């Protein structure tokens, strides 16, 4: 079993990166996907990070 972590600031970018990885590794079998969203704020800005943990064989 292996894992791969993807992290992007935009949901569409995250989808694109994951889809590209899956196309380039068509022989893998996805076992599970975990998604988390983090919102980081300071006095001037807000940053949203979308993170996926892909568990595969």
C-alpha positions as CSV (number, residue, x, y, z in Angstrom):
1,X,0.0,0.0,0.0
2,X,1.2,3.5,-0.8
3,X,0.1,7.0,-0.2
4,X,0.3,10.3,-2.2
5,X,-0.5,13.7,-0.8
6,X,-1.8,16.5,-3.0
7,X,-2.3,20.1,-1.9
8,X,-3.6,23.1,-3.8
9,X,-5.2,26.4,-3.1
10,X,-7.9,25.9,-5.7
11,X,-10.4,23.0,-6.0
12,X,-10.1,22.9,-9.7
13,X,-6.3,22.8,-9.6
14,X,-6.5,20.0,-7.1
15,X,-8.8,18.0,-9.4
16,X,-6.5,18.5,-12.3
17,X,-3.4,17.4,-10.5
18,X,-5.2,14.2,-9.1
19,X,-6.6,13.4,-12.5
20,X,-3.2,13.8,-14.2
21,X,-1.6,11.5,-11.6
22,X,-4.3,8.9,-12.1
23,X,-4.0,9.0,-15.9
24,X,-0.2,8.7,-15.6
25,X,-0.5,5.7,-13.2
26,X,-3.5,3.9,-14.8
27,X,-2.2,0.6,-13.3
28,X,-2.8,1.6,-9.7
29,X,-5.9,0.6,-7.7
30,X,-7.3,3.4,-5.5
31,X,-8.2,2.1,-2.0
32,X,-9.3,5.3,-0.3
33,X,-9.3,9.1,-0.6
34,X,-9.3,11.5,2.3
35,X,-10.0,15.2,1.8
36,X,-9.4,18.0,4.2
37,X,-9.7,21.8,3.9
38,X,-7.7,24.3,6.0
39,X,-8.4,28.0,6.2
40,X,-5.5,30.1,7.3
41,X,-6.2,33.7,8.3
42,X,-4.1,36.6,9.3
43,X,-4.8,40.3,9.6
44,X,-4.5,40.8,5.8
45,X,-5.3,37.6,4.0
46,X,-7.2,34.4,4.0
47,X,-5.7,31.2,2.5
48,X,-7.7,28.1,1.8
49,X,-5.8,24.9,1.3
50,X,-7.4,21.7,-0.1
51,X,-5.5,18.5,0.7
52,X,-6.1,15.0,-0.5
53,X,-4.5,11.8,0.8
54,X,-4.7,9.2,-1.9
55,X,-4.2,5.6,-0.6
56,X,-3.5,3.1,-3.4
57,X,-2.0,-0.2,-4.4
